[in-house]
Amino acid sequence: MIDAQFFFGLSLFLYLAGAVLGALWCLRPRRSYYVSHLLALAAGISGITSSVPVLLGQSPYHITIPWLTALSNVAPSIKLFENFSLQVDALSAFFVFVISLLVVPVSIYAFGYLREYEHKQSVALLGVLYNLFILSMVLVVTANNALFFLIVWEVMSVVSYFLVTFDHEKTENTQAGFLYIVMTHVGTAFIVLFFLIFYQQAGSFDFEAFRKVAANLPDLAKTLLFVFALIGFGTKAGLVPLHIWLPYAHPAAPSHISALMSGVMIKTAVYGMLRIFFDFLKPDLVWWWGLVLLGLASLSAILGILYAVTEKDLKKLLAYSSVENMGIILIGVSLAMIFSSYQTSTFAILAAVALIAGLYHLLNHAVFKSVLFLGAGAVVSQTHTRNIEALGGLIKKMPWTAACFLIGSIAISALPPFNGFISEWLTFQALLLGFNVPDLIVKIIVPLSAALLALGAALATACFVKAFGVSFLALPRSEHVQTAQEVSSSMKWAMGSLAALCLVLGILPTAVVRLLDGVTGALVGASAAASMGVNPLTLAVPSAKIVTVAPLGLALILLIVIPVALGVAYMAGELRTRRAQTWGCGLPKLSPRMEYTATGFSKPIQLIFKSIYQPRKEIEIETDVSSYVHKRIRYELQIESPFEKYFYQPVSAFVLKISAIVRRIQTGSINTYLAYIFIALVILLLLVR
Amino acid sequence: MPFCSLDFGLHFDPQQVARVLDFFATFILVCSLLVLATERRHVHVRIYALQSLSLAAVAFSVAFFNCERHIFIATALIFISKVIVIPVLLGRLMTRLIPQQPVKPMINIPSSLLFAAVLVLIADYLTRNILSAGHEFELARSVLTDSVGVVLLGLLIMIARKKALTQIIGFLTMENGLFLTGIAITAGMPLIVELGVLFDVLVAAFLMGVLLYRISETFDSIDVEKLTKLKE
């Protein structure tokens, strides 16, 4: 049997070694970069090895950190560090698995991606931060002590801030970093409050003590705990309206880091919510908690994709789509919360289905969003622009990247046979199961949420048709594309393996569901795999009327039908190559200026949802001779987020105003500061006398 | 080896001992007042050395009369670090600083002496109840008053003067006041504590000296008012 615990320790050690060696070799940036990413790759493989046995049913294991225990022996007063330990149970193992699963291809991708940063001296730093970033994420999902959790959570936030501002030469990146660090600290503040309330009740920072005290919490404490956890983790998850940092921060980081940030970092928030709501507070769950989360999640799902549709920046589009997908994941989680709050065995099975849907989509999103980000990174590394209006025709120059991006796009648009379809289908079914809930308000919200999810899925398709079509098809729109070439083989293989994973996860849902069942079983206390996996080919949802889907069967049928269809077409002579000009309305030559633009493509959607976008248009027409002869037309469209306009801007204006007042006492003169201290001292002395 | 009074078979009246301590402590207070009353920095350093010498005398008296042997070590250390090393360090620093225009102090000399008088009164008022009659260290009350006064005056020096060098002197004066409290009131803290504090002061003086040199290089002046530029 594989010693999972050993491999877990090994992977932690390798990440640390990667960071340390990378730092030691900082004078040889290239070598440092390769060594740290190679060690991260090894650590990723080791991480997968360590988490799979637990997912397959091996009992959870504890790891204590030896030197911290030694420290508490030396100085007994440092009680706080005594219980710093890691625990890998099924839930933690699942997240370790997802992180490690992405780290392997992303590290491989990073070897080829180095060329993008070769000119930078600080490339060694990138490797160091990369390792620290992954290490902190692994520790976040395995920490077994609130204080330790907070420390590694903060390390994760700070390291990712440095990664966001890695290209600090561009002011937009430093601004994005600032927004990110402010928002993430607001979130952390609420998480700290959350744990402090728990500490007050439990008298210890140990997760074990939290579990014990959970059953008899006062009502007020429970409500506060929910609200703080929702805001704290909702910020990291990019839940609307706390999502504003995400579309700025994720595109600013180097692309393989963006893949990890969108792929797994924001999911640590889901981990936090699951740990809190299902591990600590399960007996306290109140039905409206899930409903609030469901509402916000549905809103995120629809608004995220609406902003993605009109986005012209390729990576920002992907970041907005992350908001949407986090919404979909949290729809599953929130439904599980609603079902679990009824505390009966029938509802427990429904909760298991909903949670499996959420976790399945989490895994899927991690995979296809990294394909897309890595693909976008490949495009940006060749064309040096993220504006899709300047791209076009890349499919001929970068066929591999195009194919992988296409697969990722199909998967994220929830089309079979790829993985996005299965998990969104499951989420949808879980929503329909919501009709079993006795409360009327749930019955009203659930169909609305289902409608939003369906609309979101359709818009996602439109969004990625645009993203793929405009960037990869037709003629190049600018000289950026002229010099583009296919990327190096390490990047190709990284993207290709993730794309293949999209297909595997899409056609083998029963196996994945069985893997997830261990995780959800421990959380909701019921197993759904038996009723869901009718046979290896078919996935079913337990309900009054059995609903099934058989993606593997579908794939097999397609495997037979497509060659037959192609054969028939070939026989009929339809497949003979015929070369001809595209019809250009009688104009002699087609130019890139005649192409459909991204803005034009999304215009109908923008018109339909005008009330949400509140677009600000500017049209300038230069005329010649008469007003009927247009010389040049300039069209500018700006979409302002209502959250920024009506919430964040007033808040920041208020904070600035207060700061300006407080600033008056900050004269900058040492003598004044000393006088403050002096006056305070004398007054205090006179008072306590 | 015979060191302290008991080794010589001598017994002193505690009242008399207290009077000796009081004499030196008052001298320390007077030294702080002198710093406030002068403008010349060379004088400041010399006054500081004198003050430290006086502090060493207090330490020696405590060691000798109360037979606290470890205080002898502290005495030696005070003497080496505060009477010799720090003044020499500051003296050498001054020769390297750029000669400059006289800087007008924040609070002029007469007013700052007036403030100083108020502060000494406050110190007296504060300490009056702490060591009331019948207390173990009752006799040390006036020493305590002196030391609190020295601390407050040290702070006042830092506030009232703009030159960075004088501010260092203010800091060191404060620190002397704290030391005086420690030695006179408790008849000596554990040696390790005193060692730590002394080392801290030495390092602080050294660091501040380096910083001061940098400030003077950067701003062509050691007027801390100029540092307000750093605010933006």
Interface residues (C-beta under 8 A of the other chain):
Chain A: Q666 T667 G668 S669 I670 N671 L674 A675 I677 F678 L681 V682 L685 L686 R689
Chain B: M106 L119 I122 Y125 L126 N129 L152 L155 L156 M158 I159 A160 K162 Q167 V224 E225 L227 T228 K229 L230 K231
